[in-house]
Amino acid sequence: MSELRLSTEGRSNALQVLFRNDKPFDTSKQGCPCCCHVLSAPDGTIVHRALAAYEVSVDIAAGRPYPKQSLVHLWVPAASYYLLRLKQTHRDIVPFLKDYFRHELKCDYIGPKSLLIIRNPTRFDNALSEAIAKVLKLHVRRLPDTYTKALDGSLKEALRVVQYPSVYEGDPADFESGETIPINATRRTPDVGVFYLGPGGSMGVPILVVEVGTGDKAAELENLAKWYLDIGKGVTKVIIAVAVSDQIRMMRYKVHSGDRTEGSAEIGDETNVVRGGVGFQLKDLFSEGVLRAAQSLGYTQIMSMEWKIEFREIAEVLKM
């Protein structure tokens, strides 16, 4: 039996999707979500995301590796009204919605808890993510020009910093986005991802992930970080988690120094807005093969460069 349930407890316009089955799920296997939460959003958006979340949960529970993320048939009365209204007032919006569900739906799947969270970041979350992405792009641009021939060409060209926008309203312009690279079957995308595009590099998996969280997501950031390191199969090396509550707290997670192939996590730094920021060296991000190539080319110095994500620099970017 499956069930779609509307709930307004604890937050305005919150919607909860429950998936039940006569036979209990085997929760020892990753990919059996029994509950997914959609955070507060405008009514039209929340219904669309709920339908997409429901379809994703059904597909994952059925064991299909690549869940469809498209519009569900109009069988839910509450959803039918919003879909009908959108078709009447914004005839061109349905293709954008389908594209959004297929490519841009942002999910956080927490395997141990069998929880699938469909994100709806606040405008501050997005602004903070965008500012951190700009700081990382500044780091890339600051790489010494003398090393532009390193590692299969220009290292600046090989590193890509991608910030993923979110959708608030039903305006078609809001559905336009840049590059989106899913890293697993639930099409989970980080708030900010740094990709290495050289031969033997990321293959579509970020080498560094930044996650910004408020509310429920802030409480799950440690689980999300460990999940990324595990699912990254040794490619994802560093996670920066930014929890926003009474104060802003930043944590850095990375693969254990003696274990660069397994997804075991350790907390390297933890700081709050008073103490500055967190840092890491470039060598923390790359595979052993890339590091050996850098050493053979005499570029060990560049791999020891430290990047730091500082609250001061983030604040300066936010002022722009």
C-alpha positions as CSV (number, residue, x, y, z in Angstrom):
1,M,0.0,0.0,0.0
2,S,1.3,3.4,-0.8
3,E,0.2,6.7,0.7
4,L,0.6,10.4,0.1
5,R,0.0,12.4,3.2
6,L,-0.3,16.2,3.7
7,S,0.9,17.5,7.0
8,T,1.3,21.1,8.3
9,E,2.7,20.1,11.7
10,G,5.6,22.2,12.8
11,R,6.1,24.2,9.6
12,S,4.0,26.1,7.1
13,N,2.9,24.1,4.0
14,A,5.1,21.2,4.9
15,L,4.4,18.0,3.0
16,Q,5.4,14.5,4.0
17,V,5.4,11.5,1.7
18,L,5.2,8.1,3.2
19,F,5.8,4.9,1.3
20,R,4.5,1.7,2.8
21,N,4.5,-1.9,1.6
22,D,2.9,-5.1,2.9
23,K,6.4,-6.6,3.0
24,P,8.9,-4.8,5.1
25,F,11.9,-3.1,3.4
26,D,15.3,-4.6,3.8
27,T,16.9,-1.5,5.4
28,S,20.3,-3.2,5.4
29,K,20.5,-2.3,1.7
30,Q,21.1,1.3,0.8
31,G,18.3,2.6,-1.4
32,C,15.1,1.8,0.5
33,P,13.6,5.1,1.7
34,C,10.5,4.8,3.7
35,C,9.9,8.5,4.2
36,C,10.8,11.7,2.5
37,H,10.3,15.2,3.6
38,V,9.7,18.3,1.4
39,L,10.6,21.5,3.2
40,S,8.3,24.5,3.1
41,A,7.7,26.0,-0.3
42,P,5.1,27.9,-2.3
43,D,2.0,25.7,-2.7
44,G,2.5,25.0,-6.4
45,T,6.2,24.1,-6.1
46,I,5.7,21.9,-3.0
47,V,3.1,19.8,-4.8
48,H,5.3,19.2,-7.8
49,R,8.3,18.3,-5.6
50,A,6.1,16.0,-3.5
51,L,5.0,14.1,-6.6
52,A,8.5,13.8,-7.9
53,A,9.7,12.7,-4.4
54,Y,7.0,10.0,-4.3
55,E,8.0,8.7,-7.7
56,V,11.7,8.6,-6.8
57,S,11.0,6.7,-3.6
58,V,8.9,4.1,-5.4
59,D,11.6,3.6,-8.0
60,I,14.4,3.2,-5.4
61,A,12.3,0.9,-3.3
62,A,11.7,-1.3,-6.4
63,G,15.4,-1.5,-6.9
64,R,15.6,0.4,-10.2
65,P,19.1,2.0,-10.5
66,Y,18.1,5.2,-12.2
67,P,14.8,6.5,-10.9
68,K,12.6,8.5,-13.3
69,Q,12.0,12.0,-12.2
70,S,9.1,13.3,-14.3
71,L,5.6,14.4,-13.7
72,V,3.2,11.9,-12.2
73,H,-0.3,11.4,-13.6
74,L,-2.9,13.7,-12.1
75,W,-4.3,11.3,-9.6
76,V,-3.9,13.4,-6.4
77,P,-6.8,15.9,-6.1
78,A,-4.6,18.5,-4.3
79,A,-2.0,18.3,-7.0
80,S,-4.5,18.3,-9.9
81,Y,-5.6,21.8,-9.1
82,Y,-2.1,23.2,-9.1
83,L,-1.1,21.4,-12.3
84,L,-4.3,22.4,-14.0
85,R,-3.8,26.1,-13.0
86,L,-0.2,26.0,-14.2
87,K,-1.3,24.6,-17.6
88,Q,-3.9,27.3,-17.9
89,T,-1.7,30.2,-16.9
90,H,1.7,29.1,-17.9
91,R,1.4,26.8,-20.9
92,D,5.1,26.7,-21.5
93,I,6.0,25.7,-18.0
94,V,5.3,22.0,-18.1
95,P,8.4,21.2,-20.3
96,F,10.5,23.2,-17.8
97,L,9.0,21.2,-14.9
98,K,9.8,17.9,-16.6
99,D,13.3,19.0,-17.3
100,Y,13.7,20.2,-13.7
101,F,12.5,16.8,-12.3
102,R,14.8,15.0,-14.7
103,H,18.0,17.0,-14.2
104,E,17.7,19.5,-11.3
105,L,15.8,17.9,-8.5
106,K,18.0,18.1,-5.4
107,C,17.9,15.1,-3.1
108,D,19.7,14.1,0.0
109,Y,19.5,10.4,0.7
110,I,20.6,9.3,4.1
111,G,21.1,5.5,3.8
112,P,21.4,4.5,7.5
113,K,18.1,6.2,8.2
114,S,16.5,5.3,4.9
115,L,15.6,9.0,4.5
116,L,15.2,10.9,1.3
117,I,15.1,14.7,1.7
118,I,13.9,16.9,-1.2
119,R,15.6,20.2,-0.7
120,N,14.0,23.6,-0.7
121,P,16.9,25.9,0.4
122,T,16.1,29.4,1.7
123,R,17.4,32.4,-0.2
124,F,20.1,32.8,2.4
125,D,21.2,29.2,1.9
126,N,21.5,29.9,-1.9
127,A,23.4,33.2,-1.3
128,L,25.8,31.5,1.1
129,S,26.4,28.6,-1.4
130,E,27.0,31.1,-4.2
131,A,29.4,33.1,-2.1
132,I,31.4,30.0,-1.2
133,A,31.5,28.9,-4.9
134,K,32.9,32.4,-5.8
135,V,35.6,32.0,-3.1
136,L,36.6,28.6,-4.5
137,K,36.7,30.1,-8.0
138,L,39.0,32.8,-6.7
139,H,41.3,30.1,-5.4
140,V,41.4,28.5,-8.8
141,R,42.2,31.8,-10.5
142,R,45.0,32.4,-8.0
143,L,46.9,29.2,-9.0
144,P,50.3,30.3,-10.2
145,D,50.6,30.9,-14.0
146,T,53.9,29.1,-14.0
147,Y,52.0,25.8,-13.5
148,T,49.5,26.2,-16.4
149,K,51.0,23.3,-18.2
150,A,50.8,20.9,-15.2
151,L,48.6,17.8,-15.1
152,D,47.4,17.2,-18.6
153,G,47.2,20.9,-19.5
154,S,46.1,23.9,-17.5
155,L,45.2,23.0,-14.0
156,K,42.9,26.1,-13.9
157,E,41.0,24.7,-16.9
158,A,40.9,21.2,-15.3
159,L,39.2,22.4,-12.1
160,R,35.5,23.3,-12.3
161,V,33.5,24.9,-9.5
162,V,29.8,24.4,-9.9
163,Q,27.0,26.0,-7.8
164,Y,23.6,24.5,-8.3
165,P,20.7,27.0,-8.2
166,S,17.3,26.2,-6.8
167,V,13.8,26.9,-8.0
168,Y,11.3,29.0,-5.9
169,E,8.4,30.1,-8.1
170,G,6.8,28.9,-11.3
171,D,8.6,31.4,-13.6
172,P,10.3,29.7,-16.6
173,A,13.4,31.7,-16.1
174,D,13.9,30.0,-12.6
175,F,14.1,26.6,-14.3
176,E,17.1,27.6,-16.4
177,S,20.4,26.3,-14.9
178,G,24.0,25.6,-15.8
179,E,25.8,22.3,-15.6
180,T,24.2,19.6,-13.4
181,I,26.1,16.3,-12.8
182,P,24.4,13.7,-10.7
183,I,26.7,11.5,-8.6
184,N,24.4,8.5,-7.9
185,A,21.0,7.0,-8.7
186,T,19.1,9.4,-6.6
187,R,20.5,12.3,-8.7
188,R,21.9,13.9,-5.6
189,T,23.8,17.1,-6.3
190,P,25.9,19.1,-3.9
191,D,25.2,22.8,-3.2
192,V,28.7,23.4,-4.5
193,G,31.0,20.9,-6.2
194,V,34.5,21.1,-7.4
195,F,35.3,18.7,-10.3
196,Y,38.6,17.6,-11.8
197,L,38.1,17.1,-15.5
198,G,41.6,15.7,-16.4
199,P,42.2,12.2,-17.7
200,G,41.7,9.8,-14.8
201,G,39.9,12.5,-12.9
202,S,36.5,12.8,-11.4
203,M,34.4,11.1,-14.1
204,G,31.4,13.2,-13.1
205,V,32.0,12.9,-9.4
206,P,33.1,16.0,-7.4
207,I,36.5,15.9,-5.7
208,L,35.2,18.5,-3.2
209,V,31.7,19.0,-1.9
210,V,30.2,21.9,0.0
211,E,26.8,21.5,1.7
212,V,25.0,24.4,3.4
213,G,22.2,23.4,5.7
214,T,19.5,25.1,7.9
215,G,16.8,23.4,10.0
216,D,16.5,19.6,9.5
217,K,19.3,19.5,7.0
218,A,21.8,21.2,9.4
219,A,21.2,18.4,11.9
220,E,22.1,15.8,9.2
221,L,25.2,17.4,7.8
222,E,27.6,14.9,9.4
223,N,25.6,11.9,8.0
224,L,25.6,13.6,4.5
225,A,29.3,14.2,4.6
226,K,30.0,10.6,5.5
227,W,27.6,9.5,2.8
228,Y,29.4,11.6,0.1
229,L,32.8,10.1,1.1
230,D,31.4,6.6,1.0
231,I,29.5,7.0,-2.3
232,G,32.4,8.9,-3.9
233,K,34.5,5.7,-4.1
234,G,37.7,7.4,-3.3
235,V,37.2,10.2,-5.8
236,T,35.4,12.6,-3.4
237,K,38.1,13.5,-0.9
238,V,36.9,16.5,1.1
239,I,33.5,17.7,2.4
240,I,32.9,21.2,3.7
241,A,29.6,21.3,5.8
242,V,28.2,24.7,6.8
243,A,25.4,24.5,9.4
244,V,23.4,27.7,9.8
245,S,21.5,28.1,13.1
246,D,22.0,30.7,15.9
247,Q,25.5,30.9,14.6
248,I,27.2,29.7,11.4
249,R,29.4,26.6,12.0
250,M,31.7,25.1,9.4
251,M,33.2,21.6,9.4
252,R,35.7,19.8,7.2
253,Y,35.5,16.1,6.6
254,K,38.0,14.1,4.6
255,V,39.1,10.6,3.8
256,H,41.4,9.1,6.4
257,S,45.0,10.0,5.5
258,G,46.0,6.4,5.3
259,D,43.0,5.2,3.4
260,R,42.4,7.1,0.1
261,T,40.3,4.5,-1.6
262,E,37.6,3.7,1.1
263,G,35.0,6.2,2.2
264,S,36.0,6.4,5.9
265,A,35.6,9.9,7.2
266,E,37.5,11.9,9.7
267,I,36.7,15.5,10.9
268,G,39.8,17.6,10.3
269,D,38.6,21.0,11.2
270,E,35.6,22.5,12.9
271,T,35.1,26.2,13.4
272,N,32.4,28.8,13.9
273,V,31.9,32.3,12.6
274,V,34.1,33.7,15.3
275,R,37.1,31.6,14.6
276,G,37.7,32.2,10.9
277,G,37.2,29.2,8.6
278,V,38.5,25.8,7.5
279,G,41.3,24.9,5.1
280,F,42.9,22.1,3.2
281,Q,45.8,21.5,0.8
282,L,45.3,20.8,-2.9
283,K,46.9,17.4,-2.4
284,D,44.0,16.5,-0.2
285,L,41.7,16.6,-3.3
286,F,43.5,14.5,-5.8
287,S,44.0,10.7,-6.4
288,E,47.3,9.0,-6.0
289,G,47.7,8.8,-9.8
290,V,47.3,12.6,-10.1
291,L,49.7,13.2,-7.2
292,R,52.3,10.9,-8.8
293,A,51.9,12.8,-12.1
294,A,52.4,16.1,-10.3
295,Q,55.5,14.8,-8.6
296,S,57.0,13.5,-11.8
297,L,56.5,16.9,-13.4
298,G,58.1,18.6,-10.4
299,Y,54.9,20.2,-9.3
300,T,54.9,19.1,-5.6
301,Q,54.9,22.7,-4.4
302,I,51.5,23.5,-6.1
303,M,50.0,20.4,-4.5
304,S,51.0,21.7,-1.1
305,M,49.2,25.0,-1.6
306,E,46.6,25.7,1.1
307,W,43.1,26.8,0.2
308,K,41.0,28.3,3.0
309,I,37.3,29.0,3.1
310,E,37.1,31.9,5.5
311,F,34.0,33.7,6.9
312,R,35.7,37.0,6.3
313,E,36.1,36.4,2.6
314,I,32.6,34.9,2.3
315,A,31.2,38.1,3.9
316,E,33.1,40.2,1.5
317,V,31.6,38.3,-1.5
318,L,28.1,38.6,0.0
319,K,28.5,42.4,0.1
320,M,29.1,42.5,-3.6
